[in-house]
Amino acid sequence: MDQHTATGVSCAPREVIRLAAVDSTQRVAFECAEQGMPDGTVVVAESQAAGRGRQGRAWLAEPGDSLLVSIVVRPRLNVRDLPKLSLVTAVAVAEAIGGATGLATGLKWPNDVLVNGRKLAGILLESRLAAEPIVVAGVGINLRQRSFPGALAEVATSVDLEGGRPVGRETMLQAVLEAFDRRRAELEREGFEPLRVRWLELSDTIGRAVTAGTHTGVAVGLAEDGALVLRGAEGLHHVVAGEVTESVRD
C-alpha cells in the first residue's frame, strides 16, 4: 500500500494507512476519523517524533525498531464502558506478542505489557465525544532495539533483547489486529467479565504491594469497571486512574 508523508495526510477510503515518518500516529488516526474513515482504520508508521504514552510521556522510536500503530474505533458500547477498551487492548497485545514470539507476557495495570518485569509494549487509548464517540487505540511494541538510553535501560526491553522468535513488523501487526478484533468483539458481545478474567490471568500486578496515587496496598483484584482493587491498612480501595509503582517486591 502507498506511503504518505506525515504532513497534510489525505485519508483515502482504505483500511491501512502507512507512513514513513510521522509526529504521532494518534494524531493522524484522529484526523482520519474526523474525515469519515471507517471503524477499524489503521495508521502505521516507520518512525514517530512526538509519540505519546500514558501520563503524557514521550514515546520515541527509531525507524524500523518498533511496531507503531493506531486503530480507529467507532465503539458499539455505552460511553461508561469505553475505558474498558484499554484493558481489552492490553489483553489482545499481550496475547499477540506471546503467540508471535513465544515470550511469556504479563500485564501491569492498566495496560503495560511486560516481559520479565520490563516494559515491552505500551498502549494509549484516547477518546473524543462528539456526535458519536471515537476512540483511537495506540500501540507501540519494541521489536529490534538492542539498547535503551538513560533510565529506560532499567525498565524497557524488546523482543530481540528477550530472545523471542524474530518477528517482522508486518507479522506482528497482523497478530495484533486479529487479537484486537477478536477481543473487542468479545467485549461487545459478552460484556467485560470474560476479559476481566483473562486480564487477571495475565496480570503481573495482582499480589504485589504497590502505590497508586495516594493509596498503598496489595493489589488483590480487578473490579467490574476495570478499577484496580487494593487492600490497604484502611480496607479496600478502587483505583480508577494513575501510575502504579511497586512498593515491595515479593
N, C-alpha and C positions, 0 to 999 in steps of 0.2 A: 504494500500500500504506500501511497505517496507520503513523503515527509513535507513538513511545512516549517517555516520559521516561526519563532515564538511571538513575533510582533505582528499584529494585525491578522490573527488566525481567522480564516473563513471556514466555518464549520459546515462542510458539505454533508448531505444526509448519508452517512455511513457510520458503522459501529465503532471502528477503531481509528483513532487519530494519532499518528506517530510524529513526534517532534525530535529534531536533532538536539536542540538546546532550548531551555525554557527557564523563566524565572520560577514558576511554580505550576505543576500540573493541576493543582487545585483551582487556581485562578482560571486557567484555560477551560477546565471542565465546567465551572460555573458559567463562563461566557457561552459555552456551547449549549448548556441547559437553557439559558436565557434566550438563545436564538432558536429554541424549539427542538433541539436534538432529543431523540427519544430515550426512554428508560434503558439503562444498560450501556449507553455510550461510554467508550473507554478512551482515555488520554494516556499515552505512554511517551516517556522522554528518555533520551540517551543520557542527559545530564540536566541538573537544575541548579540555579544560582541562589534562589531565595525560597527554597522549600521550607515548610514549617512542620514541626512536630507538635506534640502536646505541650501545654504550658507556654506556648509561644516560642519554643526553642527552634533554632535553625536546623534544617536537615539538608546538608550539602552532599553532593555526590559527583564524583569524577566520571567522565564518560565511560560507560560500559561496566562500571563496577557494581551497580545496583539495578534492581528492578524498581522503577519509579512509575506508579500507575495511579490514576484517579478514575473512579467509576461513578457515573451519574445514576442516581437512584430516584425514581419517582415512586415513593413508597405507597403501598396499599395497606397502611396501618393508621391507627389513631395517633394523633400528634403526641399524646403522652407516651406512646410506645417507641417513638423514634430513637431515644437514647439506647435502646436495646440493640440497635443495628451495630453499635460499636463493639459490643461483646460478640455478636454474631460474626462480624468481620474477623475478630481475633481468632475465634474457633476455626473459621474457614482457612485463614492464612496459616495457622499452626498445622492444620491437617495437610494443607497443600505442601508446605515445606517438608514435613515429615515423610509424606508419600513420595516426593520427588527426590529427596536427598538421603533418606534413611536416618536422618538425625532425630533424636528424641527431643521434642519441643515442649516447652512449658509456657504458661501464661502468667504474667504479673498483672494484677488488677490495675486498670480495667482491660487493657488491650496490648500490652507489650508482649512480643513473642521472644522467649529466651531459649538459649541452648547452653547447658552447663552454667546457668546463672547469669549469663551475659546476653545483652540485647542483640538479637539478630534481625528483628523486623519491628518497625514502628507503624502505627495506624493513627490516622487523624480523620474523624468524621465531623463535617460541618454542615449545617442546615440553614436554609433560608425559607421563611414562611411568607408567601405572597398569596396569589390566587390559589395555588396549590403548593404543598411543601416540596422542596427539592433538597436532597441530601447528596453530598459528594463524599465518597469513601476513598481516602488517600492511603496508599500502602507503599512503604519503602522497605525493600528486602536487601540486605547486604549479601552479595554473592562472591565477588572476587577480591575484595580487599585483603591485603597481606599485613597491613598495619593500620593503626588509627592514631591521630595526633593527640598529644596532651592527655588530659584527663579521660578522654574517650577510650584510651588504651586499656583502662581498668574496667570498663563497663560494657564495651561493644565487642561484637565478634562478627564473623562472616561464615558462609558455607565453606569456603576454602580453608579458613583458619581452623574450623572444627573438623575438617577431614570428611565432610559429607560427599556423597556422589556428585561429581561435576555435573552441573545443570546449566543449560543456556537460558538466557532471559526469556526467549520465546516459549520454551518448555515450561518455565516457572510461571509465566503469565497465564498460559492456558490452564495450568493446575490451579492457580488462584481463582481465575474466573469460574471454572467449573465448580470448585468448592464453595465459592461465594454464592453462585446461583442456587446451588443445592441447599445450602443452609438458610439463605434468605427465604426461599420458597417454603422451607420447613417452618420458619418463624411465622410467615403469613398464613400458613395452612393450619398449623397445630398449636400456635402460641409459643410462649417463651420457655415453658417447662423443659422440653427435651433438650433445648440448647443450654439452659441453666445447668442441667445435669452434666452435659458434655463439657461445659466450661469448668466445672468443678473437677472433673476427671483430669483435665489438662493443667489445672492450677498449680503454680509454683508459690502462691501466696498463702493459701489456706494452711493453717497450722503454724504459721510463723508469727513472731511478735513484731509488730510493725507500728509505725506512726503515720497517721493520715490526717493532715490538717492539725487540729488541736487535740485529736484523740490518739491515745496509745493503748494497744491491747493486742490480743491474739486474734488473728483472722480466723473466724470459725464458719463462715458461710457466705452465700450469695443470695440476697433477697429476691423476691419475685419481680421487683422493679429494677434489678441489676445492681443495687447498692451492695457494697462490701460490709459484712457484718463483723464487728469487732467486739470481743469480750474484754472489758477493762475492769478496773477496780470498782467502778460505779455501775457496772452492768453492761448491757448490750448497747452498742452504738451502730447506727446505719450511716455509712459514709457514701455520699452520692457523687462527690467530685473532690479532686485534689490529688496531690502527689503522694504516693505510698513509698516510704523508706523503711528498711528493715532495722528494727531496734536491737534485737538479739538473735544471732544465728543459732539455729537448733544444734 
